[in-house]
């Protein structure tokens, strides 16, 4: 009988979303091995057993499928960003599509039109935003600036030359790290809550190449960034630096929560264009991180419902109003609801920028605000956060009795949980299409059209 810490060999036979590979040992007992793929022969250390299933950690991969390739990035395997660079892109798409279909089948969501998966127009350099962290690669080591080491909370790897962002990102990262080191500026240590430098956030417009740089620090040091600003402006990036921001945040959370924002240079936004509409993107605006992929996603979503021209549309979880405004270019009226007030203000500004008078935005919790609208929607667009839709909100959404629901999901497990609830309430899943927005990662978007079943 297998025991804890025993090392066993096996072949990964299947994978469950997002990255849980499974092999089987004595008497067909399953072993869950994260970050593995079908066909890999691995040595695994057994860690714990629960409900008849072992959790294991892959120690060595002895053999991979013949179609695997050499990862492009030198940091792959160490950096926690990418997870699939050893898999050719077409195979990544097949893999993601299979995982989504397996989840829906397991949730007994069947008999729909499977529209397959649409790949990202850009396999590399597709990200328009990256949040780099200051830290060290090992305790008391030299300062690094980059991404978290894989499966690590504290260790940071300097990812100079990351392939999923434009080369301007690496130039800015490299320059700011060297400057900070030369000035002796300390990074923020999360365990003891001491230090200064926290994050570097770079955003880039795919349409213009314009760049927005945001340096996030604590308030523990009063530092004048004017010299750095001068250096950055003259450093020779391919894109134009339109703004440099200094954000101060003393939150204990490992997240960017702006408390004070100082504009050091230029303006605090740039303009992005999607499907002919312009959007002003500020340092903290939510915006799809793959611009060209977002166009594919929204085109797919727009094409699913029939006869958009005369419909009243609700866009729930509307963010900065990107989907709502794209819908408004086709629909009769669109109403967007978003809990983040800043996002709603940006949505209103962008609607004005695009001359859309049939697009209305409400700030508030979807759970509460859906009951306050006095119009009846014919189509409801749902683009919830990763955890999916709150059960009480689902009940209110169903109560509107809309003819069609369009669910855009960034987490297939949440989608597979929510869809049966809608089907039980009288909706039928008609079409499903996956859209890959994040090549070389485990993430995938899914667009689902549901229609009300006539009684």
Residue pairs with C-beta under 8 A, 6 or more apart in sequence:
1 26
2 8
2 25
2 26
2 29
2 46
2 54
3 46
4 46
4 47
4 48
4 49
5 45
5 46
5 47
6 45
6 46
7 43
7 44
7 45
7 46
7 59
8 25
8 31
8 43
8 44
8 46
8 56
9 41
9 42
9 43
9 44
9 62
10 23
10 24
10 25
10 31
10 41
10 42
10 44
11 23
11 39
11 40
11 41
11 42
12 21
12 22
12 23
12 33
12 36
12 37
12 38
12 39
12 40
12 41
12 42
13 22
13 23
13 24
13 38
14 21
14 22
14 38
15 21
15 22
15 36
15 37
15 38
15 95
15 99
16 22
16 99
16 102
17 99
17 100
17 102
17 103
17 412
17 413
17 442
18 99
18 442
18 443
19 34
19 35
19 36
19 83
19 442
20 32
20 33
20 34
21 32
21 33
21 34
21 35
21 36
21 37
21 38
21 40
22 30
22 31
22 32
22 33
23 30
23 31
23 33
23 42
23 44
24 30
24 31
25 31
25 54
29 52
29 53
29 54
30 52
30 53
30 54
31 44
31 46
31 53
31 54
31 55
31 56
32 53
32 54
32 55
32 56
33 42
33 44
33 56
33 57
33 58
34 57
34 58
35 58
35 83
36 42
36 58
36 61
37 64
37 65
37 87
37 95
38 65
39 64
39 65
40 61
40 63
40 64
40 65
41 61
41 62
41 63
41 64
42 58
42 59
42 60
42 61
42 62
43 58
43 59
43 60
43 62
44 56
44 57
44 58
44 59
45 56
45 57
45 59
46 54
46 55
46 56
47 54
47 55
47 56
47 57
48 54
48 55
49 55
64 86
67 87
67 88
67 91
68 86
68 87
68 88
69 86
69 87
69 88
70 86
71 77
71 82
71 85
71 86
72 85
72 124
72 163
73 79
73 82
73 85
73 161
73 162
73 163
74 161
75 81
75 147
75 157
75 159
75 162
76 82
76 85
76 86
77 150
78 149
78 150
78 157
79 146
79 147
79 148
79 149
79 150
79 157
79 159
79 162
80 147
80 148
80 149
80 150
80 151
80 152
81 147
81 159
81 162
81 164
81 441
82 164
82 440
82 441
83 440
83 441
83 442
84 92
84 95
84 439
84 440
84 441
84 442
85 440
87 95
89 119
89 123
89 439
90 119
92 436
92 439
92 440
93 117
93 119
93 436
94 117
96 117
96 434
96 436
96 442
96 444
97 116
97 117
97 434
97 444
99 412
99 444
100 117
100 412
100 432
100 434
100 444
100 446
101 114
103 412
103 413
103 415
103 416
104 110
104 412
104 415
104 416
104 419
104 432
106 416
107 416
107 417
107 419
107 420
108 420
109 416
109 419
109 420
109 423
109 429
111 429
112 428
112 429
112 430
112 431
112 432
113 430
113 431
113 432
114 432
115 300
115 431
115 432
115 433
116 433
116 434
117 433
117 434
117 435
117 436
117 444
118 296
118 300
118 433
118 434
118 435
118 436
119 436
119 439
120 126
120 290
120 292
120 293
120 296
120 436
120 437
120 438
120 439
121 292
121 293
121 295
121 296
122 290
122 292
122 293
122 439
123 439
123 440
124 163
124 164
124 439
125 163
125 164
125 165
125 166
125 167
126 164
126 290
126 292
126 293
126 439
127 164
127 165
127 289
127 290
128 203
128 204
128 205
128 206
128 272
128 287
128 289
128 290
128 291
129 201
129 202
129 203
129 204
129 287
129 289
130 162
130 165
130 169
130 201
130 202
131 199
131 200
131 201
131 256
132 145
132 146
132 147
132 159
132 173
132 199
132 200
132 201
132 202
133 145
133 146
133 147
133 148
133 156
133 198
133 199
134 143
134 144
134 145
134 156
134 180
134 187
134 188
134 197
134 198
134 199
134 200
135 143
135 144
135 154
135 155
135 156
135 187
136 142
136 143
136 144
136 155
136 156
136 187
137 144
137 149
137 155
137 156
137 157
137 158
138 155
142 181
143 177
143 180
143 181
143 186
143 187
143 197
144 156
144 157
144 158
144 177
145 156
145 158
145 173
145 176
145 177
145 180
145 200
146 156
146 157
146 158
146 159
146 160
146 162
146 173
147 156
147 157
147 159
147 162
148 155
148 156
148 157
149 155
149 156
149 157
153 254
154 190
154 191
158 173
158 177
159 170
159 173
160 170
160 173
160 174
161 170
162 169
162 170
164 439
164 440
165 202
165 204
166 204
166 209
166 238
166 239
167 238
168 202
168 204
168 209
168 211
168 237
168 238
168 239
169 202
169 204
171 235
171 236
171 237
172 200
172 202
172 211
172 213
172 232
172 235
172 237
173 200
173 202
175 231
175 232
175 235
176 200
176 215
176 228
176 232
179 228
179 231
180 187
180 197
183 223
185 196
185 197
185 221
185 223
186 194
186 195
186 196
186 197
186 221
187 195
187 196
187 197
187 198
188 194
188 195
188 196
188 197
188 198
188 217
188 218
189 195
190 254
193 252
194 220
195 218
195 220
196 217
196 218
196 220
196 221
196 223
197 215
197 217
198 216
198 217
198 218
198 249
198 256
199 214
199 215
199 216
199 256
200 213
200 214
200 215
200 216
201 213
201 214
201 216
201 256
201 283
202 211
202 212
202 213
202 214
203 211
203 212
203 214
203 270
203 281
203 283
204 210
204 211
204 212
204 239
205 211
205 239
205 270
205 271
205 272
205 281
205 291
206 272
206 291
206 292
207 271
207 272
207 273
207 291
208 239
208 240
208 270
208 271
209 238
209 239
209 240
210 239
210 240
210 241
210 242
210 270
210 271
211 237
211 239
211 240
211 241
211 242
211 270
212 241
212 242
212 243
212 244
212 245
212 268
212 269
212 270
212 281
212 283
213 232
213 241
213 243
213 244
213 245
214 244
214 245
214 246
214 247
214 283
215 225
215 244
215 245
215 246
215 247
216 247
216 248
216 249
216 256
216 258
217 223
217 246
217 247
217 248
217 249
218 248
218 249
218 250
219 248
219 250
219 260
220 250
225 244
225 246
225 264
226 264
229 244
229 264
229 265
232 241
232 244
232 265
233 241
233 244
233 265
241 265
241 266
242 266
242 267
242 269
242 270
243 263
243 265
243 266
243 267
243 268
243 269
243 270
244 263
244 264
244 265
244 266
245 261
245 262
245 263
245 264
245 268
245 283
246 261
246 262
246 264
247 256
247 258
247 259
247 260
247 261
247 262
247 283
248 258
248 259
248 260
248 261
248 262
249 256
249 257
249 258
249 259
249 260
250 259
251 257
251 259
256 284
258 283
258 284
261 268
261 283
268 282
268 283
269 280
269 281
269 282
269 283
269 285
270 280
270 281
271 278
271 279
271 280
271 281
272 278
272 279
272 281
272 287
272 291
273 279
274 291
274 294
274 295
274 298
274 322
274 326
275 295
275 298
275 299
275 326
275 329
276 329
277 325
277 326
277 329
277 350
277 354
278 350
278 353
278 354
279 287
279 320
279 322
279 325
279 350
279 353
280 346
280 349
280 350
280 353
281 287
281 320
282 346
284 342
285 320
285 342
285 343
285 346
286 319
286 320
286 340
286 343
287 319
287 320
287 322
288 294
288 297
288 322
288 437
289 437
289 438
290 437
290 438
293 435
293 436
293 437
293 438
294 322
294 437
296 435
297 408
297 435
297 437
297 445
297 447
298 322
298 323
298 326
300 433
300 435
300 447
301 323
301 381
301 406
301 408
301 447
302 308
302 326
302 327
302 330
304 406
304 431
304 433
304 447
304 449
305 311
305 379
305 404
305 406
305 449
308 327
308 330
308 331
308 379
309 330
309 331
309 332
310 332
311 331
311 332
311 377
311 378
311 379
312 331
312 332
312 333
312 334
312 335
312 375
312 376
312 377
312 378
312 379
313 324
313 327
313 328
313 331
313 332
313 333
313 334
313 335
313 377
313 378
313 379
313 380
313 381
314 334
314 335
314 336
314 337
314 370
314 373
314 377
314 379
314 380
314 381
314 400
314 402
315 321
315 323
315 324
315 327
315 334
315 335
315 336
315 337
315 381
315 383
316 336
316 337
316 366
316 370
316 380
316 381
316 382
316 383
316 384
316 393
316 397
317 337
317 338
317 366
317 382
317 383
317 384
317 385
318 324
318 336
318 337
318 338
318 343
318 344
318 347
318 361
318 383
319 338
319 340
319 343
319 347
319 383
320 338
320 343
320 346
320 347
320 350
321 336
321 338
321 343
321 344
321 346
321 347
321 348
321 350
321 351
321 359
321 361
323 381
323 383
323 408
324 334
324 335
324 336
324 347
324 351
324 359
324 361
324 381
325 334
325 347
325 350
325 351
325 354
325 356
325 359
327 334
327 381
328 334
328 351
328 356
328 358
328 359
329 356
331 358
331 379
332 358
333 358
333 359
333 360
333 375
334 358
334 359
334 360
335 360
335 361
335 362
335 373
335 375
335 377
336 344
336 347
336 359
336 360
336 361
336 362
337 361
337 362
337 364
337 366
337 369
337 370
338 344
338 347
338 361
338 362
338 363
339 363
339 364
339 365
339 366
340 363
341 363
344 361
344 362
344 363
347 361
348 361
351 359
351 361
362 369
362 372
362 373
364 372
366 390
366 393
367 390
367 392
367 393
367 396
370 393
370 396
370 397
370 400
371 396
376 400
376 401
376 402
377 400
377 402
378 402
378 403
378 404
379 402
379 403
379 404
379 405
379 406
380 397
380 400
380 402
380 404
380 405
380 406
381 406
381 408
382 389
382 397
382 405
382 406
382 407
382 408
383 407
383 408
384 409
384 414
385 410
386 410
386 411
386 414
387 411
387 414
388 409
388 411
388 414
388 415
388 417
388 418
389 397
389 414
389 418
391 421
394 418
394 421
394 422
397 405
398 422
398 425
398 426
398 427
401 452
402 452
403 451
403 452
404 449
404 450
404 451
404 452
405 422
405 427
405 449
405 450
405 451
406 447
406 448
406 449
406 450
407 415
407 418
407 419
407 422
407 447
407 448
407 450
408 445
408 446
408 447
408 448
409 415
409 445
409 446
409 447
409 448
410 443
410 445
412 444
412 446
415 446
415 448
419 429
419 448
419 450
422 429
422 450
423 429
423 450
426 452
426 453
426 455
427 450
427 451
427 452
427 453
428 450
428 451
428 452
428 453
429 448
429 449
429 450
430 449
430 450
430 451
431 447
431 448
431 449
432 446
432 447
432 448
432 449
433 446
433 447
434 444
434 445
434 446
434 447
435 444
435 445
435 446
435 447
436 444
436 445
437 443
437 444
437 445
438 444
